[in-house]
């Protein structure tokens, strides 16, 4: 069993793809996940489950499609990965207001050629 964060893309922004967090918690619990918690209306959820991040994201995407009729991408990160991002924060001493801080997660590694162009 591992602790994971699900980041749902493009929900509860504007009028489209509205998902109540109570419905999301119920959906994840229905998949057999435990200790399910959601954060505000963000589409972010914390849960405990077995499986790889790839398997879990596919399960969640399929359940949202089947039960809610929405095509929503889901990115999974382990609690360990989230902790590593927080611990490696290079601005921790100066950016102290967490409500004004943002971390982005990519679903795939960026193309090294594109990264090299921008360095």
PEURJO-V75158 format. One line per field, one symbol per residue. phi: phi as a letter, one per 30 degrees, with the letter a starting at -180 (. if undefined). psi: psi as a letter, one per 40 degrees, with the letter a starting at -180 (. if undefined). burial: 1 if it has 9 or more other C-alpha atoms within 8 Angstrom, else 0. A space follows every 50 residues. Layout:
phi = ???
psi = ???
burial = ???
This chain:
phi = .bcbcccdcichcicchdbddddddddddddjdbhdbcchcdicbcacac kdedddddddedddddccibcbdbccbdeddddddddcedcedccccedc bbbcbcdbdddedddddcc
psi = hihihhhhhfifhaeifhhiddddddddddeeiifhiihbfdehihihii iidddddddddddddddefihhihhhiidddddddddeheedddgegdef ihhihidihihdddddde.
burial = 00111111101100001010100110111000100101101011111110 00100111111011100000011111111001000000000000000000 0000000000000010000
